[in-house]
Amino acid sequence: MEPYTLLALIVFIASFIGILTNKIHRTIAVWIGCIAMLVIGRYYNVLNENNFFSFIDFNVLGLLLGMMIMVAILEFSGFFEFAAVKVAKISKGKKWLLLVLLGTLTTLMSLVVDNTTAIIIIAPLTIKIANRLNISAIPLLMSEALLSNIGGVATLIGDPPNIMIGSAANFSFNSFIIHLGLPVLIAWLVTLSCMKFFYKDLDNRGLKSEVLDIDEWTLVKNKKMMFLSLSVLAFTITLFILNDYFLHLQIATIGLIGAGLSLAINLPEIGEVTKNIEWSVLLFFAGLFILVGSIDKLGVLRAIGGGLLSASKGNTVYATILILWVSAFISSVIDNVPFTAAMIPIIKEMGLHGIPTTPLFWALALGVGFGGNGTPIGSTAGVVTVSLSEKTKHAISAKEWLRVGTPVMILTCVVSTIFLLLLKDFFMTT
């Protein structure tokens, strides 16, 4: 192994440790790693600034930025609070029905916005509703966290790893729905069944109706903005669907078109919009692309890919199932975004040895999505949910998460395995 390869591997591992330990913000940790990579690259004359810019996937960053802008404007209008309370009223205060409806709303939201965003918006309202009904918020929050990760698997824009996978594998918006829609639907049913099993005390008896006297329309801050923003979001999703057949645009272009239309039609206070954009997330992604691109160029990932290739014995089915379960278990203990960034070039390296990469990328999407439910730190949505619950008298403990989340992860991955085995020819297609 060349000295610069070993140094790059050390920097990469150190950066991941910095990301996982949360001693410093993960964006800072990843950019410290980028600086170290640049120093190593220039010293050994193997990397330069032009390489760094080529590693960044601006298609991913552009799509994330566009969706963040649209979600920010929708949030200003009060739409998400309106929708959550509307669902609670439809349940008539019945605990199990409330769990199903809020969980399903979170799933549906995760199809069109980032699952972490869905949790950030829904969880605080869920806690308020639970407090008004004088019930524990834990079952409701657990269902929302688990189902947000599951729902995000089904679409290109539902989860950041999907955006990365779609960009790397050239999977379209429609491809995700066609290939992963049915596995996600079955996983949704399995998860609700698990919630019914683990929370047997949730029955359908009506509870106190204090929450039912909330007028959801009073939570809408700007009706005109809400309807216009929903129309733009629907139009944007339509463009994603039609893109395969007519437009052939980059996904970032469509996301930014939607953002531009939403800004132009609503004319919000631009300073308020920019304050609600997660700039640290965009910077984190840019730095992550640089880190992974650097170790890829320096040969580290070729060795890892060779190990997986050897373990799979060059068999496509073995390799697909191996990627699924390795991705699931690793994503249950580390954030799935950096893991996905590391796995993409490894899968491409395996492709150079004759293994078709298309089923491997589908397996990766299923593994990192469902695997995030295994532990409370397996996904950003899970971390946010636990953090919010700790501000209430019904905090979600690690033990409680493992009791419910780990079986959900295993069962949904079993569902994925069955689909990948029975429909192996179908998953060979994009």
DANORDA-V953701 format. One record per helix or strand. SS is the DSSP state (helix for helix, strand for strand). FROM is the first residue (numbers start at 1). TO is the last residue. If there is no record, write none. Layout:
ss from to
SS FROM TO
SS FROM TO
This chain:
ss from to
helix 3 21
helix 26 44
helix 49 55
helix 58 77
helix 79 90
helix 95 112
helix 115 133
helix 138 152
helix 160 169
helix 173 198
helix 210 213
helix 216 219
helix 223 247
helix 251 266
helix 270 275
helix 279 297
helix 300 312
helix 316 331
helix 336 351
helix 358 371
helix 380 389
helix 398 422
helix 426 428
